[in-house]
Each structure stands twice: as C-alpha cells, then as structure tokens.
Amino acid sequence: MVTIDDLKTSLRIDGSVDDTLLKAYQTAAETYVKNAVGVDDDVFFEQETVAPLLDAAVIALASGYYTFRTSLSLVEAYPVDLATNSIIAQLRGVYADYLADKGVFDGDKPA
C-alpha cells in the first residue's frame, strides 16, 4: 500500500504541510484504480505480481492529482495520464487470469 512518505518521495516533498491533501489524493487514486480494474478483492491486489502495479498506478495518479490540482476543478478537465491507463489495462488482464485460475470461467466455482 502506498504511504504518504511514498508520495512525498515521488513528488520530492520534504515538509508536512500538504499531508492531509496527499492522503486524500492517495485514497482517491487507490479507489479510482480499483474501480477502473473492476474489482475490490484484497487477495488479488496483495499478490506479489499485482501489488507493485497497484502501487505504481496509485503513485502516478495521486502525484498527478497533486501536481495538476486544476484537473480537479470544474473549469477544465485533464485526462488520466497514459502511464496510469497502461497499468490499469495490465491489472485488468492479470485479474482475468486470476479469475481463470480460480475456475470462474468454467462455471463451476464462484468468484
């Protein structure tokens, strides 16, 4: 899970003035990524091959929220960056494989 210190390192922030703001952005970014992948399965997101992708997407998105704060205004809209979209697409594919390994597509096991 991404921490405020992870975001501060990514953004090269030393102080604690924006900690509350960064926490809100971290939470919003994690929720966005999980919703975009289409799953809220902690077991899936804690896998060794998945957790780093989730963290990278959350850091990229939360950092974007912080850096381009105007993207959250009602005046202009800025798209989610390509790195985040790419990672979300990868996570969707990994999740499909995860479900297939559980037999969900065989019709004999629930998700």
Secondary structure, 3 states (H helix, E strand, C coil): CCCHHHHHHHHCCCCCCCHHHHHHHHHHHHHHHHHHHCCCCHHHHCCCCCHHHHHHHHHHHHHHHHHCHHHHCCCCCCCCCHHHHHHHHHHHHHHHHHHHHCCHHHCCCCC
